[in-house]
Amino acid sequence: MKRSLLQLSTALRQLVQLSQTRRLAAKPLNPNKVKGKESQTKHFVDFRKVEVIGGDGGHGCVAFTSLPRKEWAGPDGGDGGNGGHVVFKASTNRKSLADLDPVIRAEGGVKGHARHCHGKNAEHLMVEVPVGTVVKDEDGKILSSLEASGEYFVAARGGAGGHGNNVFLSNENRAPAYAESGAQGQRRVLLVELKTMAHAGLIGFPNAGKSTLLRAISRARPKVASYPFTTLNPHVGMVMYDDFEQIAVADIPGLISGAHLNRGLGISFLRHIQRCTCLLYVLDLSVDEPWTQLHDLQFELDKYEEGLSRRPCAVVANKVDLPGANKNLQALQDQVTLPIFPVSARERVGIKPLLIHLRELYDTYAEKKGTGW
């Protein structure tokens, strides 16, 4: 008995030593799955050119009934189902047109079958778009403006289903051997754009600090770098207030002189500004004579659309923390009559007075136009 206990304890001791040796010899393995490189930042899209295609109708069926003691019982081909429509529906759940596919196709109807079985009608394809979406044809003619949640527009109608040969039965033709084909769905190209992009737009030359300012006042995370045209697509951030009010602020891509002639980002850039009701001119205080930036910006806006620069606006004098900025700020205040807010977007200095003024603009113009600006 003692010998068996001794042997058992010896075997357990050897097993523990073996397990510790294996544990020390183990090495970590490198993961064989490639890490994702996709950026989680999505830019704002306020214009899309889409092709909408309604569903084709199902074909009618050619069939004949054969019954006991009645071999030639007549035609019994069913009708085809109707194709689905493509319908744009305004929804508050959507804020951008980024999810809108370039080609939108509805399902087709099911073809008919024998024994008077009609094909199933296809379901309509409901495409959600943001409230304030304007739908135009290729020539720019407005087809619909979806101003309230729940409003809809039939962008492409589905084709009607074809009749089966049972419909064509007559005294003159007791055995019609033909049926209708389903009609093709409507097909056209539409221009879809947002009537209102944001409550306020940040306007300025490249590297003026617009993206940094948006990161300072909201949770948006546009790309920030030291080279021009870092922002190629607009980004929208929401500024929160303690009364649960939210103001949308858009970071517009940088402007250069001659933008109204389609230089740089050109017309697409100016189209974004057209959909902002309040304008915040972001000027760089590190350059000499910063008021010339404001004059150039206003000139480009008025060349694109008369009176565009006279919308509610203010001047954001950015980079006040850099050397020589105070001198340029004093010269700017002597040259410009608009409200000026000196800030440092990088250091988050002077942000609160700017946001208070933005809320005052929002309260004033929201009352004039009801729910929107």
Backbone hydrogen bonds, N-H to C=O, Kabsch-Sander energy under -0.5 kcal/mol:
donor,donor_aa,acceptor,acceptor_aa,energy
5,L,1,M,-1.9
6,L,2,K,-2.1
7,Q,3,R,-2.3
8,L,4,S,-2.0
9,S,5,L,-2.2
10,T,6,L,-2.1
11,A,7,Q,-2.2
12,L,8,L,-2.1
13,R,9,S,-2.1
14,Q,10,T,-2.1
15,L,11,A,-1.9
16,V,12,L,-2.2
17,Q,13,R,-2.1
18,L,14,Q,-2.1
19,S,15,L,-2.1
20,Q,16,V,-2.3
21,T,17,Q,-1.9
22,R,18,L,-2.2
23,R,19,S,-2.0
24,L,20,Q,-2.0
25,A,21,T,-1.4
26,A,22,R,-0.8
26,A,23,R,-0.6
44,F,234,P,-3.1
48,R,192,V,-3.0
50,V,48,R,-0.6
50,V,190,L,-2.3
51,E,102,P,-2.8
52,V,50,V,-0.5
52,V,188,R,-2.5
53,I,104,I,-2.8
54,G,186,Q,-3.2
55,G,84,G,-2.6
57,G,183,A,-3.1
58,G,81,G,-3.3
60,G,180,E,-2.9
61,C,78,G,-2.3
63,A,61,C,-0.6
65,T,74,G,-3.6
67,L,70,K,-2.5
70,K,67,L,-2.2
73,A,65,T,-2.0
73,A,71,E,-0.9
74,G,65,T,-0.6
76,D,63,A,-2.2
77,G,63,A,-0.7
78,G,113,H,-2.0
80,G,162,G,-3.2
81,G,110,V,-3.1
83,G,159,G,-3.3
84,G,107,E,-2.5
86,V,156,A,-2.9
87,V,85,H,-0.6
87,V,125,L,-2.9
88,F,153,F,-3.0
89,K,87,V,-0.5
89,K,127,V,-2.8
90,A,151,E,-2.9
91,S,129,V,-2.5
94,R,91,S,-1.0
97,L,45,V,-2.8
100,L,97,L,-1.5
101,D,99,D,-0.6
104,I,51,E,-3.0
105,R,103,V,-0.5
106,A,53,I,-2.5
109,G,56,D,-2.8
110,V,120,K,-2.3
112,G,59,H,-2.6
113,H,117,C,-3.0
116,H,76,D,-3.5
117,C,113,H,-0.8
117,C,114,A,-0.7
118,H,116,H,-0.8
119,G,79,D,-3.4
122,A,82,N,-2.9
125,L,85,H,-3.0
126,M,124,H,-0.8
127,V,87,V,-3.4
127,V,125,L,-0.6
128,E,126,M,-0.6
129,V,89,K,-2.5
131,V,91,S,-0.6
132,G,146,L,-3.3
133,T,130,P,-1.0
133,T,146,L,-0.7
134,V,193,E,-3.5
135,V,144,S,-2.7
136,K,191,L,-2.7
137,D,141,K,-2.1
140,G,137,D,-1.7
143,L,135,V,-3.0
144,S,135,V,-1.6
146,L,133,T,-2.7
147,E,145,S,-1.1
150,G,90,A,-2.3
151,E,148,A,-1.7
153,F,88,F,-2.4
155,A,86,V,-1.9
155,A,153,F,-1.0
156,A,86,V,-1.5
159,G,55,G,-3.1
162,G,58,G,-3.0
165,N,61,C,-2.2
166,N,77,G,-1.0
167,V,164,G,-1.4
169,L,166,N,-1.1
170,S,173,N,-2.1
180,E,163,H,-2.6
183,A,160,A,-2.7
186,Q,157,R,-3.2
188,R,52,V,-2.0
190,L,50,V,-3.0
191,L,136,K,-3.0
192,V,48,R,-3.2
192,V,190,L,-0.6
193,E,134,V,-2.3
193,E,191,L,-0.5
194,L,46,D,-2.1
195,K,132,G,-3.3
197,M,275,R,-2.7
198,A,275,R,-1.0
199,H,248,A,-0.8
200,A,248,A,-2.0
201,G,278,C,-2.4
202,L,250,A,-3.0
203,I,201,G,-0.7
203,I,280,L,-2.6
208,A,205,F,-1.3
213,L,209,G,-2.0
214,L,210,K,-2.3
215,R,211,S,-2.1
216,A,212,T,-1.4
217,I,213,L,-1.5
218,S,214,L,-1.3
232,L,230,T,-0.7
235,H,251,D,-1.3
237,G,249,V,-3.0
239,V,237,G,-0.5
239,V,247,I,-3.0
240,M,238,M,-0.6
241,Y,245,E,-1.5
244,F,241,Y,-1.7
247,I,239,V,-1.9
249,V,237,G,-3.0
250,A,200,A,-2.8
251,D,235,H,-3.6
252,I,202,L,-1.2
252,I,250,A,-0.9
254,G,231,T,-0.5
255,L,204,G,-1.7
259,A,256,I,-1.1
261,L,258,G,-1.3
262,N,259,A,-2.0
263,R,258,G,-1.4
266,G,263,R,-1.7
268,S,265,L,-1.0
269,F,265,L,-0.7
269,F,266,G,-0.5
270,L,266,G,-2.0
271,R,267,I,-2.3
272,H,268,S,-1.3
273,I,269,F,-1.4
274,Q,270,L,-1.8
275,R,271,R,-0.7
275,R,272,H,-0.9
276,C,273,I,-2.0
277,T,198,A,-1.0
278,C,199,H,-1.9
279,L,312,P,-2.7
280,L,201,G,-2.8
281,Y,279,L,-0.6
281,Y,314,A,-2.5
282,V,203,I,-3.7
282,V,280,L,-0.7
283,L,281,Y,-0.7
283,L,316,V,-2.6
285,L,283,L,-0.7
285,L,318,N,-2.0
287,V,284,D,-1.0
292,T,289,E,-1.6
293,Q,290,P,-1.1
294,L,290,P,-0.9
295,H,291,W,-1.9
296,D,292,T,-2.3
297,L,293,Q,-2.4
298,Q,294,L,-2.5
299,F,295,H,-2.2
300,E,296,D,-2.2
301,L,297,L,-2.1
302,D,298,Q,-2.3
303,K,299,F,-1.8
304,Y,300,E,-1.5
305,E,301,L,-2.5
308,L,305,E,-2.1
310,R,307,G,-0.9
311,R,308,L,-1.0
314,A,279,L,-1.4
315,V,339,P,-3.1
316,V,281,Y,-3.6
317,A,315,V,-0.7
317,A,341,F,-1.3
318,N,283,L,-2.4
318,N,316,V,-1.1
320,V,343,V,-1.8
322,L,319,K,-1.4
325,A,322,L,-1.7
328,N,324,G,-1.6
329,L,325,A,-2.3
330,Q,326,N,-2.0
331,A,327,K,-1.8
332,L,328,N,-2.1
333,Q,329,L,-2.3
334,D,330,Q,-1.2
335,Q,331,A,-1.1
336,V,332,L,-1.9
341,F,315,V,-2.4
343,V,317,A,-2.8
344,S,349,V,-2.3
348,R,344,S,-1.4
349,V,344,S,-1.8
354,L,350,G,-0.8
355,L,351,I,-2.1
356,I,352,K,-2.1
357,H,353,P,-2.0
358,L,354,L,-2.2
359,R,355,L,-2.0
360,E,356,I,-1.8
361,L,357,H,-2.2
362,Y,358,L,-2.2
363,D,359,R,-2.8
364,T,360,E,-2.0
365,Y,361,L,-2.3
366,A,362,Y,-2.2
367,E,363,D,-1.1
368,K,364,T,-0.7
369,K,365,Y,-1.3
370,G,366,A,-0.5
372,G,369,K,-1.2
